[in-house]
Amino acid sequence: MRAGIASRLRASAPLMTETYVAFGAAQELMKECSRPGDYSIPQALEKDGEIPVDDKGTHLGTGSGWWHDTLGLTPTFINWTQLTFLHMYMLQVRFRMFPDTHASIWIQHLTNQCFYAAEDRLVIWHKMHSNGLRQRYLKDTFSQWRAVLLSYDEGLIKGDAVLAAAIWRNLLGAKEEVDYEKLAQIVAYMRREIRRLEIAPDDEVAQGGWKFGPSPGQEVSNTASTASEKAIPNKTATGSKTSKIGTTA
């Protein structure tokens, strides 16, 4: 019902109501973007619980689904962040197709919701109660988001090989050992979902109920696989820094 009322209001006073509509929808869209990388750390909720860590001291959670079980991403804050960014990026590409007066509003609200969710996660699952420390992590996370936008935009424009290299750097942490088939599946997944968003009516996206399709692997083109294999040897590796909640580029 709210979506129907909002739609009628937008028709009569679009600029006045767009912020209201975008705020509510962005909350739901953010949940969908964060779902693939979702994880929990039950020990963080225990009074004297000890959060599990890997050999680098990174907090480890528990998660499931294709990205964790098949791709092999560990349930960590940084992997949740990068998976969320990947899905946010696809929605942002669609938001850019909105009228100029509306696009920036939607992009800003989705970005805001992401960082609200990230801060909540730092407090709940990582016991990061120092506001100053959280803000430093969030500032670093925002820098990563800007880098993601630039690299995925370049890949979207220049082709699958460049997009595969961007996914490898951002999502897969520029690891030397690469499963090219799975990388190609992610490229095909992004292309498929961006196409679905492209042909969807504005109202369908703006109602906030958008759901991404099946996990990567449903459809893979030989072109994407070949492009992925060609992309990695030409990469330029960057340094990284580690923390208890993850590794950041």
SETI-455114 format. One record per residue (C-alpha): residue number from 1; x, y, z. Coordinates in Angstrom, 2 decimals, always signed. Each point is the difference from the previous one (the first is absolute). Example, Ala and Ser with C-alpha at 12.3 -4.5 7.8 and 13.67 -1.06 7.14 Angstrom:
<vexvexs>
VEXVEX, 1, +12.30, -4.50, +7.80
VEXVEX, 2, +1.37, +3.44, -0.66
</vexvexs>
This chain:
<vexvexs>
VEXVEX, 1, +0.00, +0.00, +0.00
VEXVEX, 2, +2.80, +2.42, +0.87
VEXVEX, 3, +1.54, -0.53, -3.44
VEXVEX, 4, -3.32, +0.84, -1.68
VEXVEX, 5, -0.49, +3.17, +2.03
VEXVEX, 6, +3.58, +1.04, -0.61
VEXVEX, 7, -0.41, -0.58, -3.73
VEXVEX, 8, -3.03, +2.31, -0.13
VEXVEX, 9, +1.78, +2.66, +2.04
VEXVEX, 10, +3.00, -0.14, -2.29
VEXVEX, 11, -2.21, +0.67, -2.98
VEXVEX, 12, -1.32, +3.22, +1.53
VEXVEX, 13, +3.05, +1.23, +1.91
VEXVEX, 14, +3.03, -2.06, -1.03
VEXVEX, 15, +2.79, +2.09, +1.50
VEXVEX, 16, -1.80, +0.43, +3.31
VEXVEX, 17, -0.60, -3.72, +0.49
VEXVEX, 18, +3.05, -1.56, -1.63
VEXVEX, 19, +2.14, +0.15, +3.13
VEXVEX, 20, -2.73, -1.71, +2.02
VEXVEX, 21, -0.46, -2.73, -2.60
VEXVEX, 22, +3.74, -0.54, -0.45
VEXVEX, 23, +0.66, -0.18, +3.75
VEXVEX, 24, -2.54, -2.76, +0.58
VEXVEX, 25, +0.90, -1.98, -3.11
VEXVEX, 26, +3.75, +0.29, +0.61
VEXVEX, 27, -0.40, -1.71, +3.37
VEXVEX, 28, -1.50, -3.06, -1.68
VEXVEX, 29, +2.39, +0.07, -2.95
VEXVEX, 30, +2.95, +0.12, +2.38
VEXVEX, 31, -1.22, -3.17, +1.71
VEXVEX, 32, -0.02, -1.72, -3.39
VEXVEX, 33, +3.49, +1.28, -0.85
VEXVEX, 34, +1.43, -1.21, +3.31
VEXVEX, 35, -1.74, -3.39, -0.03
VEXVEX, 36, +2.55, -1.96, -2.13
VEXVEX, 37, +2.90, +0.74, +2.35
VEXVEX, 38, -1.94, -0.12, +3.25
VEXVEX, 39, +1.64, -1.64, +3.00
VEXVEX, 40, -0.26, -0.10, +3.76
VEXVEX, 41, +2.42, -0.49, +2.88
VEXVEX, 42, -1.96, -1.69, +2.81
VEXVEX, 43, +2.91, +0.36, +2.43
VEXVEX, 44, -0.33, +3.78, -0.21
VEXVEX, 45, -3.39, -0.26, +1.71
VEXVEX, 46, +1.33, -2.05, +2.89
VEXVEX, 47, +1.03, +1.79, +3.18
VEXVEX, 48, +3.54, -1.38, +0.01
VEXVEX, 49, +0.00, -1.30, -3.54
VEXVEX, 50, +3.26, -0.10, -1.93
VEXVEX, 51, -0.34, +0.93, -3.67
VEXVEX, 52, +1.75, -2.52, -2.30
VEXVEX, 53, +2.87, +1.37, -2.07
VEXVEX, 54, +2.12, -1.26, -2.89
VEXVEX, 55, +3.80, -0.13, -0.11
VEXVEX, 56, +0.08, +3.75, -0.70
VEXVEX, 57, -2.25, +0.87, +2.92
VEXVEX, 58, -3.03, +0.73, -2.18
VEXVEX, 59, -3.37, -0.62, +1.64
VEXVEX, 60, -1.76, -3.01, -1.51
VEXVEX, 61, -3.75, -0.47, -0.13
VEXVEX, 62, -2.35, -2.67, -1.29
VEXVEX, 63, -1.78, +0.35, -3.32
VEXVEX, 64, -1.45, -2.12, -2.78
VEXVEX, 65, -1.00, +0.19, -3.65
VEXVEX, 66, +1.81, -0.08, -3.35
VEXVEX, 67, +2.43, +2.80, +0.79
VEXVEX, 68, +1.21, -1.67, +3.20
VEXVEX, 69, -0.45, -3.70, -0.76
VEXVEX, 70, +0.85, -0.18, -3.72
VEXVEX, 71, +2.16, +3.05, -0.65
VEXVEX, 72, +1.75, -0.45, +3.33
VEXVEX, 73, -0.21, +3.51, +1.43
VEXVEX, 74, +0.45, -0.10, +3.76
VEXVEX, 75, -2.79, +1.66, +2.04
VEXVEX, 76, +1.81, +3.20, +0.97
VEXVEX, 77, -0.86, +3.67, +0.15
VEXVEX, 78, +2.10, +0.89, -3.03
VEXVEX, 79, -1.54, -2.76, -2.14
VEXVEX, 80, -3.47, +1.07, +1.08
VEXVEX, 81, +0.94, +3.55, -0.97
VEXVEX, 82, +1.28, -0.94, -3.45
VEXVEX, 83, -2.97, -2.25, -0.76
VEXVEX, 84, -2.36, +2.75, +1.09
VEXVEX, 85, +1.88, +2.52, -2.15
VEXVEX, 86, -0.27, -2.28, -3.04
VEXVEX, 87, -3.78, -0.14, +0.30
VEXVEX, 88, -0.30, +3.68, +0.89
VEXVEX, 89, +1.97, +0.82, -3.11
VEXVEX, 90, -2.49, -1.82, -2.21
VEXVEX, 91, -2.87, +1.93, +1.56
VEXVEX, 92, +1.90, +3.26, -0.36
VEXVEX, 93, +0.40, -0.66, -3.73
VEXVEX, 94, -3.79, -0.24, -0.15
VEXVEX, 95, -0.51, +3.12, +2.11
VEXVEX, 96, +2.01, +1.97, -2.53
VEXVEX, 97, -2.81, -0.69, -2.46
VEXVEX, 98, -2.48, +1.87, +2.22
VEXVEX, 99, -0.76, +3.65, -0.85
VEXVEX, 100, +2.94, +2.27, +0.81
VEXVEX, 101, -1.92, +1.65, +2.83
VEXVEX, 102, -0.56, -3.40, +1.68
VEXVEX, 103, +3.10, -2.08, -0.71
VEXVEX, 104, +2.31, +1.68, +2.50
VEXVEX, 105, -2.63, -0.26, +2.75
VEXVEX, 106, -0.28, -3.77, -0.43
VEXVEX, 107, +3.74, -0.50, -0.21
VEXVEX, 108, +0.56, +1.99, +3.19
VEXVEX, 109, -2.69, -1.82, +1.98
VEXVEX, 110, +1.29, -3.44, -0.97
VEXVEX, 111, +3.54, +1.05, +0.91
VEXVEX, 112, -1.20, +1.34, +3.35
VEXVEX, 113, -1.83, -3.24, +0.78
VEXVEX, 114, +3.14, -1.99, -0.78
VEXVEX, 115, +2.08, +1.89, +2.51
VEXVEX, 116, -2.73, -0.13, +2.65
VEXVEX, 117, +0.00, -3.78, -0.44
VEXVEX, 118, +3.79, -0.17, +0.06
VEXVEX, 119, +0.19, +1.95, +3.25
VEXVEX, 120, -2.67, -2.19, +1.61
VEXVEX, 121, +1.97, -3.08, -1.04
VEXVEX, 122, +3.20, +1.36, +1.54
VEXVEX, 123, -1.78, +0.54, +3.31
VEXVEX, 124, -2.08, -3.19, +0.13
VEXVEX, 125, +2.33, -2.62, -1.45
VEXVEX, 126, +3.43, +1.53, +0.57
VEXVEX, 127, -0.52, +1.74, +3.35
VEXVEX, 128, +1.44, +3.22, -1.35
VEXVEX, 129, -1.48, +2.36, +2.56
VEXVEX, 130, +2.48, +2.85, -0.49
VEXVEX, 131, -1.64, +2.58, -2.25
VEXVEX, 132, +3.36, +1.39, -1.08
VEXVEX, 133, +1.24, -3.43, -1.08
VEXVEX, 134, -3.24, -0.73, -1.86
VEXVEX, 135, +0.21, +3.27, -1.88
VEXVEX, 136, +3.53, -0.81, -1.14
VEXVEX, 137, -1.15, -3.37, -1.32
VEXVEX, 138, -3.00, +1.58, -1.71
VEXVEX, 139, +2.19, +2.64, -1.60
VEXVEX, 140, +2.25, -2.72, -1.38
VEXVEX, 141, -3.06, -1.95, -1.16
VEXVEX, 142, -1.30, +3.06, -1.84
VEXVEX, 143, +3.32, +0.31, -1.81
VEXVEX, 144, -0.40, -3.61, -1.09
VEXVEX, 145, -3.50, +0.78, -1.27
VEXVEX, 146, +1.32, +2.83, -2.16
VEXVEX, 147, +2.65, -2.33, -1.42
VEXVEX, 148, -2.64, -2.64, -0.71
VEXVEX, 149, -2.12, +2.49, -1.94
VEXVEX, 150, +2.91, +1.06, -2.18
VEXVEX, 151, +1.24, -3.52, -0.72
VEXVEX, 152, -3.41, -1.52, -0.74
VEXVEX, 153, -0.95, +2.96, -2.18
VEXVEX, 154, +3.17, -0.54, -1.99
VEXVEX, 155, -0.80, -3.70, -0.34
VEXVEX, 156, -3.56, +0.65, -1.05
VEXVEX, 157, +1.21, +2.29, -2.77
VEXVEX, 158, +3.16, -1.76, -1.17
VEXVEX, 159, -1.15, -3.61, +0.08
VEXVEX, 160, +0.01, -3.28, +1.88
VEXVEX, 161, +3.78, -0.29, +0.36
VEXVEX, 162, +0.21, +3.34, +1.79
VEXVEX, 163, -3.09, -0.78, +2.10
VEXVEX, 164, +1.49, -3.37, +0.98
VEXVEX, 165, +3.22, +1.71, +1.09
VEXVEX, 166, -2.02, +2.46, +2.11
VEXVEX, 167, -1.90, -2.84, +1.68
VEXVEX, 168, +3.27, -1.82, +0.62
VEXVEX, 169, +1.55, +3.06, +1.67
VEXVEX, 170, -2.99, +1.06, +2.07
VEXVEX, 171, -1.95, -3.13, +0.87
VEXVEX, 172, +2.70, -2.66, -0.19
VEXVEX, 173, +2.73, +2.07, +1.64
VEXVEX, 174, +2.41, -0.26, -2.97
VEXVEX, 175, +0.94, -3.54, +1.01
VEXVEX, 176, +2.46, -1.79, -2.26
VEXVEX, 177, -2.03, -3.22, -0.06
VEXVEX, 178, -3.09, +0.70, -2.09
VEXVEX, 179, -2.86, -2.29, -0.99
VEXVEX, 180, -0.59, +1.46, -3.46
VEXVEX, 181, -3.26, -1.87, -0.46
VEXVEX, 182, -1.52, +1.52, +3.12
VEXVEX, 183, +1.38, +3.42, -0.90
VEXVEX, 184, -1.68, -0.31, -3.39
VEXVEX, 185, -3.23, -0.99, +1.75
VEXVEX, 186, +0.09, +3.21, +2.04
VEXVEX, 187, +0.59, +2.08, -3.14
VEXVEX, 188, -2.97, -1.69, -1.68
VEXVEX, 189, -2.08, +0.50, +3.16
VEXVEX, 190, +0.70, +3.73, +0.07
VEXVEX, 191, -0.81, +0.37, -3.70
VEXVEX, 192, -3.21, -1.98, +0.44
VEXVEX, 193, -1.20, +1.93, +3.03
VEXVEX, 194, +0.85, +3.39, -1.48
VEXVEX, 195, -2.00, -0.99, -3.08
VEXVEX, 196, -2.96, -1.05, +2.17
VEXVEX, 197, +0.14, +3.36, +1.77
VEXVEX, 198, +0.32, +1.84, -3.29
VEXVEX, 199, -3.22, -1.43, -1.43
VEXVEX, 200, -1.96, +0.27, +3.26
VEXVEX, 201, -2.42, +2.95, +0.24
VEXVEX, 202, +1.02, +2.85, +2.30
VEXVEX, 203, -2.91, -0.69, +2.34
VEXVEX, 204, +1.01, -3.63, +0.46
VEXVEX, 205, +3.44, +1.06, +1.20
VEXVEX, 206, -1.24, +2.99, +1.99
VEXVEX, 207, -2.46, -2.02, +2.08
VEXVEX, 208, +2.93, -1.55, +1.85
VEXVEX, 209, -0.96, -3.62, -0.56
VEXVEX, 210, +2.63, -0.81, -2.62
VEXVEX, 211, +1.60, -3.44, +0.33
VEXVEX, 212, +3.18, -1.08, -1.70
VEXVEX, 213, -0.18, -3.18, -2.05
VEXVEX, 214, +1.61, -3.41, +0.56
VEXVEX, 215, +3.59, -0.20, +1.18
VEXVEX, 216, +2.87, +0.07, -2.51
VEXVEX, 217, +0.49, -3.18, -1.98
VEXVEX, 218, -3.47, -0.09, -1.50
VEXVEX, 219, +1.25, +1.33, -3.31
VEXVEX, 220, +3.62, +0.40, -1.11
VEXVEX, 221, +1.28, +0.97, -3.42
VEXVEX, 222, +3.24, -1.29, -1.49
VEXVEX, 223, +0.87, +3.60, -0.81
VEXVEX, 224, -0.19, +0.98, +3.66
VEXVEX, 225, +2.16, -2.97, +1.02
VEXVEX, 226, +2.67, +0.83, -2.57
VEXVEX, 227, -0.07, +3.67, +0.97
VEXVEX, 228, +0.43, -0.88, +3.66
VEXVEX, 229, +3.07, -2.11, -0.71
VEXVEX, 230, +1.57, +2.78, -2.05
VEXVEX, 231, -0.69, +2.69, +2.59
VEXVEX, 232, +1.98, -1.23, +2.99
VEXVEX, 233, +3.54, -0.31, -1.44
VEXVEX, 234, -0.19, +3.65, -1.04
VEXVEX, 235, -1.00, +1.22, +3.45
VEXVEX, 236, +1.97, +2.29, +2.25
VEXVEX, 237, -0.07, -1.23, +3.58
VEXVEX, 238, -0.44, +2.53, +2.78
VEXVEX, 239, +1.01, -0.12, +3.64
VEXVEX, 240, -2.43, -0.77, +2.77
VEXVEX, 241, -0.38, +0.50, +3.69
VEXVEX, 242, -1.63, -2.33, +2.47
VEXVEX, 243, -2.16, +0.52, +3.04
VEXVEX, 244, -2.04, -2.13, +2.34
VEXVEX, 245, -3.07, +0.43, -2.17
VEXVEX, 246, +1.57, -0.58, -3.38
VEXVEX, 247, +2.50, +0.89, -2.68
VEXVEX, 248, -0.40, +3.23, -1.92
VEXVEX, 249, +1.56, +0.96, -3.29
</vexvexs>
